[in-house]
Amino acid sequence: MARQIKTIGVMTSGGDSPGMNAAIRAVARACSYYNVKCIGFYRGYQGMIDNDYCEMTARSVRNIISAGGTILKSARSKEFRTPEGRKKAADNLKAIGVDAMVLIGGDGTFRGGQVFSQEYDIPVIGVPGTIDNDIAGTNYTIGYDTALNTVVEAIDKIRDTASSHDRLFFVEVMGRDAGFIALNSGVGAGAEEILIPEEDLGLDRLLESLKRSKRSGKSSSIVVVSEGDKIGKNVYQLADYVTDNLPDYDVRVTVLGHMQRGGSPTCFDRTLASRLCVKAVELLLDGEADIMVGLLNNKIVATNFEKGLEGDHSINKELLRISDILSV
Ligand code: F6P
């Protein structure tokens, strides 16, 4: 028989993402609906180690669904990577009476949850919250849609000035080792070239493409570069390389950086966060553990951590072909 869950803890960990507050709200409200106590830990795993927490009620999460960032704050805890750190966290949870945890974060958070659940008999469920969209157990992570819209809006503005001055802009976007943001925002913003870690187009091809653009009558261009691009040069070196080889181009670089992680979440991210977190609480109450919840083909699906982290989650290479056709 499944053990009785009387108290559920929740935390946000890793790089923050828009929609984390909507996720916290959904956990707290679902707990309240099912008459379960909810405890929020500050700064992810570090708060579990430091015993830094607050009780969350349905009312304590009022008006946060539209807010960016995370009211519980976030961190990447080095201490939790040690057995001693995890023991402190487990001892604290037991002492406060937390029976299970909802972990909102990205791959690092899930890896921590996986190890923790192997070592201690405390059920955990992961909810994917990261702008990178790099988790296999879901088609979309919370925050990715908002980040895409932020990037497209920024590139639209960059295009205005690029066009006024006949310039070529390299725009670097986030995504660590994943090209989801670059690829989708690149297509959405009509970029001339998109450079992502999953596909090494090579420098020659980039030069060829830019020459072709000039010949076809384009006076300005946008190249979206993922921060994890594997072409062998960072965005500034790329810009210098192009300037050296194509002196006709007036090249500029914009690194969008952390602004991509802020802002009010889109309706898609709020709804996704709400659906995933209600399900996470329900699964814990049903005795499930050590899984993540995700949206696969528009259904909320539970996947074990291993598959959720290591499974196939490749970028849609068809989008590269579409981009090539449309940047003619
Ligand atoms: O994982 C989210 C992310 O924003 C990545 O896209 C990026 O590489 C990284 O976090 C940046 O981390 P930090 O906030 O530590 O600079």
py3Dmol code that shows the C-alpha trace and the ligand (Angstrom):
import py3Dmol

protein = """\
ATOM      1  CA  MET A   1       0.000   0.000   0.000  1.00  0.00           C
ATOM      2  CA  ALA A   2       1.266   3.467  -0.854  1.00  0.00           C
ATOM      3  CA  ARG A   3       2.470   5.425   2.172  1.00  0.00           C
ATOM      4  CA  GLN A   4       0.379   8.365   3.258  1.00  0.00           C
ATOM      5  CA  ILE A   5       1.721  11.686   2.020  1.00  0.00           C
ATOM      6  CA  LYS A   6       0.833  14.493   4.427  1.00  0.00           C
ATOM      7  CA  THR A   7       3.416  17.105   3.440  1.00  0.00           C
ATOM      8  CA  ILE A   8       4.915  17.867   0.024  1.00  0.00           C
ATOM      9  CA  GLY A   9       7.964  20.076  -0.455  1.00  0.00           C
ATOM     10  CA  VAL A  10       8.663  22.138  -3.574  1.00  0.00           C
ATOM     11  CA  MET A  11      11.735  23.955  -4.823  1.00  0.00           C
ATOM     12  CA  THR A  12      13.161  25.574  -7.977  1.00  0.00           C
ATOM     13  CA  SER A  13      16.734  24.834  -8.967  1.00  0.00           C
ATOM     14  CA  GLY A  14      19.260  25.589 -11.744  1.00  0.00           C
ATOM     15  CA  GLY A  15      18.855  28.490 -14.174  1.00  0.00           C
ATOM     16  CA  ASP A  16      15.501  30.153 -13.526  1.00  0.00           C
ATOM     17  CA  SER A  17      12.870  30.184 -16.250  1.00  0.00           C
ATOM     18  CA  PRO A  18       9.647  32.110 -16.841  1.00  0.00           C
ATOM     19  CA  GLY A  19       6.751  30.029 -15.553  1.00  0.00           C
ATOM     20  CA  MET A  20       8.510  28.725 -12.449  1.00  0.00           C
ATOM     21  CA  ASN A  21       6.183  30.859 -10.315  1.00  0.00           C
ATOM     22  CA  ALA A  22       3.155  29.455 -12.111  1.00  0.00           C
ATOM     23  CA  ALA A  23       4.572  26.015 -11.303  1.00  0.00           C
ATOM     24  CA  ILE A  24       5.069  26.817  -7.601  1.00  0.00           C
ATOM     25  CA  ARG A  25       1.532  28.197  -7.468  1.00  0.00           C
ATOM     26  CA  ALA A  26       0.140  25.016  -9.012  1.00  0.00           C
ATOM     27  CA  VAL A  27       1.971  22.808  -6.498  1.00  0.00           C
ATOM     28  CA  ALA A  28       0.777  24.896  -3.524  1.00  0.00           C
ATOM     29  CA  ARG A  29      -2.818  25.071  -4.784  1.00  0.00           C
ATOM     30  CA  ALA A  30      -2.997  21.366  -5.688  1.00  0.00           C
ATOM     31  CA  CYS A  31      -1.689  20.535  -2.199  1.00  0.00           C
ATOM     32  CA  SER A  32      -4.327  22.764  -0.664  1.00  0.00           C
ATOM     33  CA  TYR A  33      -7.036  21.149  -2.831  1.00  0.00           C
ATOM     34  CA  TYR A  34      -6.006  17.682  -1.647  1.00  0.00           C
ATOM     35  CA  ASN A  35      -5.534  18.791   2.003  1.00  0.00           C
ATOM     36  CA  VAL A  36      -1.800  18.251   2.004  1.00  0.00           C
ATOM     37  CA  LYS A  37       0.650  20.644   3.679  1.00  0.00           C
ATOM     38  CA  CYS A  38       3.078  22.382   1.294  1.00  0.00           C
ATOM     39  CA  ILE A  39       6.578  23.563   2.189  1.00  0.00           C
ATOM     40  CA  GLY A  40       8.641  25.727  -0.169  1.00  0.00           C
ATOM     41  CA  PHE A  41      12.443  25.494   0.022  1.00  0.00           C
ATOM     42  CA  TYR A  42      14.540  28.494  -0.974  1.00  0.00           C
ATOM     43  CA  ARG A  43      17.407  28.269  -3.493  1.00  0.00           C
ATOM     44  CA  GLY A  44      16.748  24.715  -4.606  1.00  0.00           C
ATOM     45  CA  TYR A  45      18.787  21.932  -3.037  1.00  0.00           C
ATOM     46  CA  GLN A  46      20.741  24.484  -0.995  1.00  0.00           C
ATOM     47  CA  GLY A  47      17.583  25.418   0.923  1.00  0.00           C
ATOM     48  CA  MET A  48      16.982  21.748   1.705  1.00  0.00           C
ATOM     49  CA  ILE A  49      20.529  21.537   3.128  1.00  0.00           C
ATOM     50  CA  ASP A  50      20.271  24.841   5.044  1.00  0.00           C
ATOM     51  CA  ASN A  51      16.724  24.153   6.252  1.00  0.00           C
ATOM     52  CA  ASP A  52      15.642  27.425   4.640  1.00  0.00           C
ATOM     53  CA  TYR A  53      11.931  27.050   3.978  1.00  0.00           C
ATOM     54  CA  CYS A  54       8.465  28.525   4.364  1.00  0.00           C
ATOM     55  CA  GLU A  55       5.002  27.067   4.558  1.00  0.00           C
ATOM     56  CA  MET A  56       3.001  27.687   1.410  1.00  0.00           C
ATOM     57  CA  THR A  57      -0.747  28.015   1.336  1.00  0.00           C
ATOM     58  CA  ALA A  58      -3.220  28.606  -1.471  1.00  0.00           C
ATOM     59  CA  ARG A  59      -3.196  32.310  -0.545  1.00  0.00           C
ATOM     60  CA  SER A  60       0.574  32.677  -0.225  1.00  0.00           C
ATOM     61  CA  VAL A  61       0.908  32.089  -3.977  1.00  0.00           C
ATOM     62  CA  ARG A  62      -1.669  34.676  -5.000  1.00  0.00           C
ATOM     63  CA  ASN A  63      -0.847  36.889  -8.008  1.00  0.00           C
ATOM     64  CA  ILE A  64       2.376  35.137  -8.927  1.00  0.00           C
ATOM     65  CA  ILE A  65       1.165  33.309 -12.042  1.00  0.00           C
ATOM     66  CA  SER A  66       2.212  36.229 -14.240  1.00  0.00           C
ATOM     67  CA  ALA A  67       5.551  36.956 -12.563  1.00  0.00           C
ATOM     68  CA  GLY A  68       8.923  36.051 -14.055  1.00  0.00           C
ATOM     69  CA  GLY A  69      11.747  34.585 -11.953  1.00  0.00           C
ATOM     70  CA  THR A  70      10.936  32.408  -8.948  1.00  0.00           C
ATOM     71  CA  ILE A  71       9.695  33.543  -5.541  1.00  0.00           C
ATOM     72  CA  LEU A  72      11.549  30.565  -4.050  1.00  0.00           C
ATOM     73  CA  LYS A  73      14.795  31.753  -5.689  1.00  0.00           C
ATOM     74  CA  SER A  74      17.125  29.356  -7.453  1.00  0.00           C
ATOM     75  CA  ALA A  75      20.688  28.096  -7.211  1.00  0.00           C
ATOM     76  CA  ARG A  76      23.020  25.356  -8.396  1.00  0.00           C
ATOM     77  CA  SER A  77      24.120  23.764  -5.104  1.00  0.00           C
ATOM     78  CA  LYS A  78      27.673  22.387  -5.074  1.00  0.00           C
ATOM     79  CA  GLU A  79      27.096  20.937  -1.593  1.00  0.00           C
ATOM     80  CA  PHE A  80      24.219  18.766  -2.797  1.00  0.00           C
ATOM     81  CA  ARG A  81      26.658  17.019  -5.146  1.00  0.00           C
ATOM     82  CA  THR A  82      28.377  15.556  -2.067  1.00  0.00           C
ATOM     83  CA  PRO A  83      26.971  12.606  -0.041  1.00  0.00           C
ATOM     84  CA  GLU A  84      27.277  14.753   3.114  1.00  0.00           C
ATOM     85  CA  GLY A  85      25.161  17.524   1.569  1.00  0.00           C
ATOM     86  CA  ARG A  86      22.476  15.090   0.471  1.00  0.00           C
ATOM     87  CA  LYS A  87      22.427  13.513   3.937  1.00  0.00           C
ATOM     88  CA  LYS A  88      21.875  16.918   5.555  1.00  0.00           C
ATOM     89  CA  ALA A  89      19.009  17.553   3.135  1.00  0.00           C
ATOM     90  CA  ALA A  90      17.408  14.160   3.808  1.00  0.00           C
ATOM     91  CA  ASP A  91      17.767  14.568   7.598  1.00  0.00           C
ATOM     92  CA  ASN A  92      16.134  17.999   7.409  1.00  0.00           C
ATOM     93  CA  LEU A  93      13.217  16.738   5.321  1.00  0.00           C
ATOM     94  CA  LYS A  94      12.599  13.923   7.787  1.00  0.00           C
ATOM     95  CA  ALA A  95      12.838  16.277  10.778  1.00  0.00           C
ATOM     96  CA  ILE A  96      10.312  18.736   9.316  1.00  0.00           C
ATOM     97  CA  GLY A  97       8.054  15.908   8.196  1.00  0.00           C
ATOM     98  CA  VAL A  98       8.309  16.428   4.435  1.00  0.00           C
ATOM     99  CA  ASP A  99       7.167  13.138   2.883  1.00  0.00           C
ATOM    100  CA  ALA A 100       7.860  13.883  -0.793  1.00  0.00           C
ATOM    101  CA  MET A 101       9.322  16.558  -3.048  1.00  0.00           C
ATOM    102  CA  VAL A 102       8.451  18.283  -6.327  1.00  0.00           C
ATOM    103  CA  LEU A 103      11.708  19.388  -8.002  1.00  0.00           C
ATOM    104  CA  ILE A 104      11.320  22.118 -10.633  1.00  0.00           C
ATOM    105  CA  GLY A 105      14.381  22.591 -12.828  1.00  0.00           C
ATOM    106  CA  GLY A 106      16.484  21.313 -15.696  1.00  0.00           C
ATOM    107  CA  ASP A 107      18.784  18.361 -16.315  1.00  0.00           C
ATOM    108  CA  GLY A 108      21.121  19.166 -13.376  1.00  0.00           C
ATOM    109  CA  THR A 109      18.141  19.268 -11.026  1.00  0.00           C
ATOM    110  CA  PHE A 110      16.865  15.938 -12.335  1.00  0.00           C
ATOM    111  CA  ARG A 111      20.290  14.299 -11.984  1.00  0.00           C
ATOM    112  CA  GLY A 112      20.377  15.479  -8.357  1.00  0.00           C
ATOM    113  CA  GLY A 113      16.878  14.081  -7.814  1.00  0.00           C
ATOM    114  CA  GLN A 114      17.854  10.766  -9.367  1.00  0.00           C
ATOM    115  CA  VAL A 115      20.831  10.289  -7.008  1.00  0.00           C
ATOM    116  CA  PHE A 116      18.868  11.509  -3.982  1.00  0.00           C
ATOM    117  CA  SER A 117      15.986   9.119  -4.618  1.00  0.00           C
ATOM    118  CA  GLN A 118      18.427   6.195  -4.963  1.00  0.00           C
ATOM    119  CA  GLU A 119      20.015   7.039  -1.613  1.00  0.00           C
ATOM    120  CA  TYR A 120      16.956   7.960   0.457  1.00  0.00           C
ATOM    121  CA  ASP A 121      13.435   6.712   0.723  1.00  0.00           C
ATOM    122  CA  ILE A 122      11.882  10.087  -0.078  1.00  0.00           C
ATOM    123  CA  PRO A 123       9.742  10.116  -3.237  1.00  0.00           C
ATOM    124  CA  VAL A 124      10.595  12.881  -5.696  1.00  0.00           C
ATOM    125  CA  ILE A 125       9.008  13.997  -8.959  1.00  0.00           C
ATOM    126  CA  GLY A 126      10.768  16.292 -11.427  1.00  0.00           C
ATOM    127  CA  VAL A 127       9.001  19.073 -13.348  1.00  0.00           C
ATOM    128  CA  PRO A 128      10.993  20.388 -16.338  1.00  0.00           C
ATOM    129  CA  GLY A 129      11.686  24.107 -15.923  1.00  0.00           C
ATOM    130  CA  THR A 130      14.437  25.532 -18.138  1.00  0.00           C
ATOM    131  CA  ILE A 131      14.563  27.822 -21.139  1.00  0.00           C
ATOM    132  CA  ASP A 132      16.868  25.350 -22.930  1.00  0.00           C
ATOM    133  CA  ASN A 133      14.171  22.748 -23.779  1.00  0.00           C
ATOM    134  CA  ASP A 134      16.849  20.065 -23.537  1.00  0.00           C
ATOM    135  CA  ILE A 135      14.953  17.335 -21.657  1.00  0.00           C
ATOM    136  CA  ALA A 136      13.855  14.206 -23.481  1.00  0.00           C
ATOM    137  CA  GLY A 137      10.810  13.371 -21.363  1.00  0.00           C
ATOM    138  CA  THR A 138       8.869  16.373 -22.627  1.00  0.00           C
ATOM    139  CA  ASN A 139       8.295  18.145 -25.919  1.00  0.00           C
ATOM    140  CA  TYR A 140       8.421  21.488 -24.093  1.00  0.00           C
ATOM    141  CA  THR A 141      10.043  22.686 -20.879  1.00  0.00           C
ATOM    142  CA  ILE A 142       8.535  25.492 -18.806  1.00  0.00           C
ATOM    143  CA  GLY A 143      10.056  28.811 -19.904  1.00  0.00           C
ATOM    144  CA  TYR A 144      11.154  27.787 -23.372  1.00  0.00           C
ATOM    145  CA  ASP A 145       8.176  29.361 -25.155  1.00  0.00           C
ATOM    146  CA  THR A 146       8.585  32.652 -23.289  1.00  0.00           C
ATOM    147  CA  ALA A 147      12.325  32.711 -24.035  1.00  0.00           C
ATOM    148  CA  LEU A 148      11.630  32.117 -27.731  1.00  0.00           C
ATOM    149  CA  ASN A 149       9.232  35.046 -27.835  1.00  0.00           C
ATOM    150  CA  THR A 150      11.716  37.257 -25.992  1.00  0.00           C
ATOM    151  CA  VAL A 151      14.443  36.346 -28.488  1.00  0.00           C
ATOM    152  CA  VAL A 152      12.244  36.912 -31.529  1.00  0.00           C
ATOM    153  CA  GLU A 153      11.183  40.309 -30.206  1.00  0.00           C
ATOM    154  CA  ALA A 154      14.833  41.259 -29.636  1.00  0.00           C
ATOM    155  CA  ILE A 155      15.924  40.073 -33.096  1.00  0.00           C
ATOM    156  CA  ASP A 156      13.060  41.994 -34.721  1.00  0.00           C
ATOM    157  CA  LYS A 157      14.497  45.137 -33.133  1.00  0.00           C
ATOM    158  CA  ILE A 158      18.039  44.268 -34.160  1.00  0.00           C
ATOM    159  CA  ARG A 159      16.807  43.761 -37.716  1.00  0.00           C
ATOM    160  CA  ASP A 160      15.464  47.335 -37.762  1.00  0.00           C
ATOM    161  CA  THR A 161      18.884  48.803 -37.067  1.00  0.00           C
ATOM    162  CA  ALA A 162      20.674  46.186 -39.213  1.00  0.00           C
ATOM    163  CA  SER A 163      18.520  47.196 -42.137  1.00  0.00           C
ATOM    164  CA  SER A 164      18.961  50.960 -41.546  1.00  0.00           C
ATOM    165  CA  HIS A 165      22.766  50.595 -41.593  1.00  0.00           C
ATOM    166  CA  ASP A 166      23.117  47.722 -44.101  1.00  0.00           C
ATOM    167  CA  ARG A 167      24.838  45.608 -41.455  1.00  0.00           C
ATOM    168  CA  LEU A 168      25.366  41.950 -40.694  1.00  0.00           C
ATOM    169  CA  PHE A 169      24.514  41.041 -37.083  1.00  0.00           C
ATOM    170  CA  PHE A 170      25.626  37.936 -35.232  1.00  0.00           C
ATOM    171  CA  VAL A 171      23.096  37.403 -32.438  1.00  0.00           C
ATOM    172  CA  GLU A 172      24.128  34.952 -29.731  1.00  0.00           C
ATOM    173  CA  VAL A 173      21.322  33.213 -27.875  1.00  0.00           C
ATOM    174  CA  MET A 174      21.346  30.875 -24.851  1.00  0.00           C
ATOM    175  CA  GLY A 175      20.861  27.140 -24.837  1.00  0.00           C
ATOM    176  CA  ARG A 176      24.082  25.766 -23.357  1.00  0.00           C
ATOM    177  CA  ASP A 177      24.650  22.629 -25.449  1.00  0.00           C
ATOM    178  CA  ALA A 178      21.277  22.646 -27.179  1.00  0.00           C
ATOM    179  CA  GLY A 179      20.203  24.537 -30.286  1.00  0.00           C
ATOM    180  CA  PHE A 180      16.445  24.625 -29.652  1.00  0.00           C
ATOM    181  CA  ILE A 181      16.297  28.354 -28.906  1.00  0.00           C
ATOM    182  CA  ALA A 182      18.584  29.283 -31.809  1.00  0.00           C
ATOM    183  CA  LEU A 183      16.818  27.098 -34.334  1.00  0.00           C
ATOM    184  CA  ASN A 184      13.254  28.034 -33.537  1.00  0.00           C
ATOM    185  CA  SER A 185      13.851  31.726 -32.908  1.00  0.00           C
ATOM    186  CA  GLY A 186      16.018  31.831 -36.031  1.00  0.00           C
ATOM    187  CA  VAL A 187      13.185  30.543 -38.184  1.00  0.00           C
ATOM    188  CA  GLY A 188      10.665  32.748 -36.346  1.00  0.00           C
ATOM    189  CA  ALA A 189      12.766  35.868 -36.845  1.00  0.00           C
ATOM    190  CA  GLY A 190      13.678  35.045 -40.451  1.00  0.00           C
ATOM    191  CA  ALA A 191      17.435  34.749 -39.829  1.00  0.00           C
ATOM    192  CA  GLU A 192      19.688  34.267 -42.852  1.00  0.00           C
ATOM    193  CA  GLU A 193      21.786  31.632 -41.060  1.00  0.00           C
ATOM    194  CA  ILE A 194      21.379  29.619 -37.854  1.00  0.00           C
ATOM    195  CA  LEU A 195      24.390  28.045 -36.130  1.00  0.00           C
ATOM    196  CA  ILE A 196      23.633  25.332 -33.578  1.00  0.00           C
ATOM    197  CA  PRO A 197      25.752  22.798 -31.669  1.00  0.00           C
ATOM    198  CA  GLU A 198      23.917  19.820 -33.171  1.00  0.00           C
ATOM    199  CA  GLU A 199      24.978  20.648 -36.727  1.00  0.00           C
ATOM    200  CA  ASP A 200      28.448  21.847 -37.686  1.00  0.00           C
ATOM    201  CA  LEU A 201      27.878  23.736 -40.916  1.00  0.00           C
ATOM    202  CA  GLY A 202      31.513  24.768 -41.153  1.00  0.00           C
ATOM    203  CA  LEU A 203      33.011  28.178 -41.732  1.00  0.00           C
ATOM    204  CA  ASP A 204      33.259  27.807 -45.519  1.00  0.00           C
ATOM    205  CA  ARG A 205      29.573  27.203 -45.792  1.00  0.00           C
ATOM    206  CA  LEU A 206      28.861  30.277 -43.671  1.00  0.00           C
ATOM    207  CA  LEU A 207      31.002  32.459 -45.940  1.00  0.00           C
ATOM    208  CA  GLU A 208      29.364  30.974 -49.045  1.00  0.00           C
ATOM    209  CA  SER A 209      25.921  31.626 -47.660  1.00  0.00           C
ATOM    210  CA  LEU A 210      26.764  35.240 -46.812  1.00  0.00           C
ATOM    211  CA  LYS A 211      28.231  35.815 -50.281  1.00  0.00           C
ATOM    212  CA  ARG A 212      25.060  34.379 -51.789  1.00  0.00           C
ATOM    213  CA  SER A 213      22.963  36.727 -49.646  1.00  0.00           C
ATOM    214  CA  LYS A 214      24.884  39.738 -50.967  1.00  0.00           C
ATOM    215  CA  ARG A 215      24.579  38.537 -54.569  1.00  0.00           C
ATOM    216  CA  SER A 216      20.839  38.069 -54.146  1.00  0.00           C
ATOM    217  CA  GLY A 217      20.479  41.738 -53.254  1.00  0.00           C
ATOM    218  CA  LYS A 218      20.262  41.570 -49.464  1.00  0.00           C
ATOM    219  CA  SER A 219      21.874  44.550 -47.808  1.00  0.00           C
ATOM    220  CA  SER A 220      21.552  43.367 -44.198  1.00  0.00           C
ATOM    221  CA  SER A 221      21.589  39.962 -42.556  1.00  0.00           C
ATOM    222  CA  ILE A 222      21.018  38.233 -39.230  1.00  0.00           C
ATOM    223  CA  VAL A 223      22.964  35.145 -38.169  1.00  0.00           C
ATOM    224  CA  VAL A 224      21.632  33.503 -34.993  1.00  0.00           C
ATOM    225  CA  VAL A 225      24.356  31.650 -33.083  1.00  0.00           C
ATOM    226  CA  SER A 226      23.695  29.280 -30.212  1.00  0.00           C
ATOM    227  CA  GLU A 227      26.090  29.873 -27.301  1.00  0.00           C
ATOM    228  CA  GLY A 228      27.070  26.200 -27.489  1.00  0.00           C
ATOM    229  CA  ASP A 229      27.804  26.270 -31.210  1.00  0.00           C
ATOM    230  CA  LYS A 230      30.541  23.810 -32.173  1.00  0.00           C
ATOM    231  CA  ILE A 231      31.887  25.634 -35.227  1.00  0.00           C
ATOM    232  CA  GLY A 232      35.063  26.173 -33.184  1.00  0.00           C
ATOM    233  CA  LYS A 233      34.838  29.923 -32.639  1.00  0.00           C
ATOM    234  CA  ASN A 234      32.875  32.081 -30.225  1.00  0.00           C
ATOM    235  CA  VAL A 235      30.532  34.720 -31.604  1.00  0.00           C
ATOM    236  CA  TYR A 236      33.169  37.497 -31.509  1.00  0.00           C
ATOM    237  CA  GLN A 237      35.750  35.319 -33.268  1.00  0.00           C
ATOM    238  CA  LEU A 238      33.131  34.435 -35.859  1.00  0.00           C
ATOM    239  CA  ALA A 239      32.431  38.115 -36.460  1.00  0.00           C
ATOM    240  CA  ASP A 240      36.179  38.811 -36.859  1.00  0.00           C
ATOM    241  CA  TYR A 241      36.546  35.867 -39.215  1.00  0.00           C
ATOM    242  CA  VAL A 242      33.759  37.133 -41.444  1.00  0.00           C
ATOM    243  CA  THR A 243      35.111  40.696 -41.366  1.00  0.00           C
ATOM    244  CA  ASP A 244      38.545  39.394 -42.427  1.00  0.00           C
ATOM    245  CA  ASN A 245      37.152  37.272 -45.232  1.00  0.00           C
ATOM    246  CA  LEU A 246      34.255  39.408 -46.429  1.00  0.00           C
ATOM    247  CA  PRO A 247      35.385  43.015 -45.961  1.00  0.00           C
ATOM    248  CA  ASP A 248      32.254  44.294 -47.712  1.00  0.00           C
ATOM    249  CA  TYR A 249      30.239  43.370 -44.653  1.00  0.00           C
ATOM    250  CA  ASP A 250      29.866  45.802 -41.752  1.00  0.00           C
ATOM    251  CA  VAL A 251      29.607  43.304 -38.887  1.00  0.00           C
ATOM    252  CA  ARG A 252      28.211  43.736 -35.372  1.00  0.00           C
ATOM    253  CA  VAL A 253      27.622  41.321 -32.486  1.00  0.00           C
ATOM    254  CA  THR A 254      24.762  41.243 -29.957  1.00  0.00           C
ATOM    255  CA  VAL A 255      24.795  38.757 -27.089  1.00  0.00           C
ATOM    256  CA  LEU A 256      21.268  38.541 -25.696  1.00  0.00           C
ATOM    257  CA  GLY A 257      22.383  36.846 -22.455  1.00  0.00           C
ATOM    258  CA  HIS A 258      20.278  36.591 -19.321  1.00  0.00           C
ATOM    259  CA  MET A 259      17.446  38.817 -20.522  1.00  0.00           C
ATOM    260  CA  GLN A 260      16.268  35.603 -22.205  1.00  0.00           C
ATOM    261  CA  ARG A 261      15.518  34.098 -18.785  1.00  0.00           C
ATOM    262  CA  GLY A 262      13.372  36.967 -17.502  1.00  0.00           C
ATOM    263  CA  GLY A 263       9.924  38.359 -18.136  1.00  0.00           C
ATOM    264  CA  SER A 264       6.315  37.437 -17.630  1.00  0.00           C
ATOM    265  CA  PRO A 265       5.593  33.897 -18.887  1.00  0.00           C
ATOM    266  CA  THR A 266       3.487  33.341 -21.993  1.00  0.00           C
ATOM    267  CA  CYS A 267       0.076  31.717 -21.680  1.00  0.00           C
ATOM    268  CA  PHE A 268       1.605  28.521 -23.044  1.00  0.00           C
ATOM    269  CA  ASP A 269       4.198  28.372 -20.249  1.00  0.00           C
ATOM    270  CA  ARG A 270       1.655  29.207 -17.529  1.00  0.00           C
ATOM    271  CA  THR A 271      -0.700  26.490 -18.748  1.00  0.00           C
ATOM    272  CA  LEU A 272       2.114  23.966 -19.135  1.00  0.00           C
ATOM    273  CA  ALA A 273       3.381  24.710 -15.603  1.00  0.00           C
ATOM    274  CA  SER A 274      -0.135  24.384 -14.183  1.00  0.00           C
ATOM    275  CA  ARG A 275      -0.840  21.070 -15.903  1.00  0.00           C
ATOM    276  CA  LEU A 276       2.524  19.507 -15.042  1.00  0.00           C
ATOM    277  CA  CYS A 277       2.478  20.501 -11.380  1.00  0.00           C
ATOM    278  CA  VAL A 278      -1.077  19.396 -10.644  1.00  0.00           C
ATOM    279  CA  LYS A 279      -0.137  16.052 -12.158  1.00  0.00           C
ATOM    280  CA  ALA A 280       3.098  15.880 -10.139  1.00  0.00           C
ATOM    281  CA  VAL A 281       1.192  16.325  -6.871  1.00  0.00           C
ATOM    282  CA  GLU A 282      -1.449  13.768  -7.921  1.00  0.00           C
ATOM    283  CA  LEU A 283       1.209  11.231  -8.861  1.00  0.00           C
ATOM    284  CA  LEU A 284       2.963  11.633  -5.514  1.00  0.00           C
ATOM    285  CA  LEU A 285      -0.355  11.129  -3.709  1.00  0.00           C
ATOM    286  CA  ASP A 286      -0.900   7.991  -5.813  1.00  0.00           C
ATOM    287  CA  GLY A 287       2.400   6.604  -4.524  1.00  0.00           C
ATOM    288  CA  GLU A 288       4.493   7.305  -7.631  1.00  0.00           C
ATOM    289  CA  ALA A 289       8.123   8.360  -7.250  1.00  0.00           C
ATOM    290  CA  ASP A 290      11.428   8.983  -9.005  1.00  0.00           C
ATOM    291  CA  ILE A 291       9.936  10.111 -12.295  1.00  0.00           C
ATOM    292  CA  MET A 292       9.534  13.324 -14.228  1.00  0.00           C
ATOM    293  CA  VAL A 293       6.362  14.658 -15.767  1.00  0.00           C
ATOM    294  CA  GLY A 294       6.332  16.060 -19.265  1.00  0.00           C
ATOM    295  CA  LEU A 295       4.118  17.006 -22.173  1.00  0.00           C
ATOM    296  CA  LEU A 296       4.381  14.462 -24.970  1.00  0.00           C
ATOM    297  CA  ASN A 297       2.002  14.799 -27.929  1.00  0.00           C
ATOM    298  CA  ASN A 298      -0.173  17.096 -25.817  1.00  0.00           C
ATOM    299  CA  LYS A 299      -0.605  14.538 -23.035  1.00  0.00           C
ATOM    300  CA  ILE A 300       0.943  14.771 -19.581  1.00  0.00           C
ATOM    301  CA  VAL A 301       3.172  11.722 -19.348  1.00  0.00           C
ATOM    302  CA  ALA A 302       5.411  10.387 -16.564  1.00  0.00           C
ATOM    303  CA  THR A 303       8.858   9.093 -17.541  1.00  0.00           C
ATOM    304  CA  ASN A 304      11.590   7.682 -15.333  1.00  0.00           C
ATOM    305  CA  PHE A 305      14.495  10.056 -14.745  1.00  0.00           C
ATOM    306  CA  GLU A 306      16.963   8.039 -16.773  1.00  0.00           C
ATOM    307  CA  LYS A 307      14.856   7.978 -19.915  1.00  0.00           C
ATOM    308  CA  GLY A 308      13.767  11.571 -19.343  1.00  0.00           C
ATOM    309  CA  LEU A 309      17.408  12.645 -19.291  1.00  0.00           C
ATOM    310  CA  GLU A 310      19.082  10.320 -21.766  1.00  0.00           C
ATOM    311  CA  GLY A 311      16.275   9.526 -24.204  1.00  0.00           C
ATOM    312  CA  ASP A 312      16.075  10.839 -27.733  1.00  0.00           C
ATOM    313  CA  HIS A 313      15.256  14.544 -27.857  1.00  0.00           C
ATOM    314  CA  SER A 314      16.836  15.726 -31.053  1.00  0.00           C
ATOM    315  CA  ILE A 315      16.254  19.068 -32.672  1.00  0.00           C
ATOM    316  CA  ASN A 316      13.981  19.201 -35.677  1.00  0.00           C
ATOM    317  CA  LYS A 317      16.466  19.229 -38.547  1.00  0.00           C
ATOM    318  CA  GLU A 318      13.612  19.931 -40.932  1.00  0.00           C
ATOM    319  CA  LEU A 319      13.689  23.480 -39.556  1.00  0.00           C
ATOM    320  CA  LEU A 320      17.227  23.944 -40.891  1.00  0.00           C
ATOM    321  CA  ARG A 321      15.989  22.991 -44.358  1.00  0.00           C
ATOM    322  CA  ILE A 322      13.033  25.379 -44.021  1.00  0.00           C
ATOM    323  CA  SER A 323      15.412  28.138 -42.943  1.00  0.00           C
ATOM    324  CA  ASP A 324      17.664  27.479 -45.973  1.00  0.00           C
ATOM    325  CA  ILE A 325      14.735  27.626 -48.366  1.00  0.00           C
ATOM    326  CA  LEU A 326      13.312  30.805 -46.841  1.00  0.00           C
ATOM    327  CA  SER A 327      16.579  32.722 -46.629  1.00  0.00           C
ATOM    328  CA  VAL A 328      17.007  32.503 -50.422  1.00  0.00           C
TER     329      VAL A 328
END
"""
ligand_1 = """\
16
F6P
O 20.291 26.329 -18.417
C 19.796 27.601 -18.575
C 20.891 28.557 -18.994
O 20.321 29.829 -19.164
C 21.682 28.149 -20.230
O 21.030 28.449 -21.431
C 22.948 28.937 -20.022
O 24.033 28.317 -20.683
C 23.142 28.899 -18.544
O 21.875 28.674 -17.967
C 23.740 30.152 -17.958
O 23.925 29.954 -16.602
P 24.294 31.084 -15.550
O 23.013 31.747 -15.124
O 24.924 30.343 -14.437
O 25.183 32.065 -16.233
"""
view = py3Dmol.view(width=600, height=400)
view.addModel(protein, "pdb")
view.setStyle({"model": 0}, {"cartoon": {"style": "trace"}})
view.addModel(ligand_1, "xyz")
view.setStyle({"model": 1}, {"stick": {}})
view.zoomTo()
view.show()
